[in-house]
């Protein structure tokens, strides 16, 4: 079911299937900023990545001498999330374990997703609770796609990806799984010009100093800004064709490496909660 929250500046839709952000509409400019999905290109819009980010080697993992199967980015995006609260400008959804999640991931959990509007800002928050009697290992991340260009009169080449600060940052190279190699992407630079052919793979960045990253229209200065705090990784992703969207993705987690042989508990960048402990992370999307 599609739910709506709005204020004088933004109208936002969320699909209860996956608690997925479905529309980010700027009322003042009459512009839809969220990628609207296309089965031939990328059918998703802003899926939740939980309890893994990226791929597992051979789509499986080991835990306590047992092997479990799980597909790309986990299962949170595949299930209906229960509506917990709805107000004019705020909405909260919840996912808890069920028989199918237990077959993939034998843990008790509660995942709340909250959307809250403040002017031209959308606060988009995950809250994970360990509801079991054992520690809860997981990764979690955002995977939001923004329309580029913002309107049909321009092309992707009219945009830049701009970091809050000048960055010297390495890209973790991947081919579905991480190769274990790195490549310098930014060398005391703040601006990454958008090129239609730039996304031959994801840009997995670590160690950013910036707390926001923007997609900016070069001539007009129109901007979509994503603010985040504390995330160890930030991804840029799109498809290998004329760009219809760009994903800006703060992650607590990583795909497996090609030579990974450990158990699930040995995955890099894993978060581990104690029973009854709560973990919260968020991004703020701002239309400027």
VENMOTA-V498944 format. One record per backbone hydrogen bond with DSSP energy under -1.0 kcal/mol. CO is the residue of the C=O (numbers start at 1). NH is the residue of the N-H. Records with the same first field share a line. If there is no record, write none. Layout:
# VENMOTA-V498944
CO=NH, NH
This chain:
# VENMOTA-V498944
1=16
3=14
5=12
9=27
10=7
11=25
12=5
13=22, 23
14=3
15=20
16=18, 81
20=15
23=13
24=33
25=11
26=30, 31
31=26
33=147
38=41, 42
42=38
45=145
49=141
50=76
51=139
54=73
55=256
56=59
57=60
59=70
61=68
62=264
63=66
66=63
68=61
71=74
73=50
75=78
79=18
82=94
85=92
88=6
89=117
90=87
91=115
92=84, 85
93=113
94=82
95=111
98=102
99=103
100=104
101=105
105=107
110=129
111=95
112=127
113=93
114=125
115=91
116=123
118=121
120=287
121=118
122=285
123=116
124=283
125=114
126=281
127=112
128=279
129=110
130=276
136=273
138=271
140=252
141=49
144=248
145=35
146=246
151=154
155=158
156=159
158=218
159=194
160=216
161=192
162=214
167=189
169=185, 186
170=206
171=183
173=179
177=175
178=258
181=173
183=171
186=169
189=167
190=163
192=161
195=198
198=200
203=236
204=172
205=234
211=228
212=164
213=226
214=162
215=224
216=160
217=221
222=217
223=288
224=215
225=286
226=213
227=284
232=207
233=251
234=205
235=249
236=203
237=247
239=241
244=148
246=146
247=237
249=235
250=142
251=233
252=140
256=178
257=260
263=266
264=267
271=138
273=136
274=277
277=130
279=128
281=126
283=124
284=227
285=122
286=225
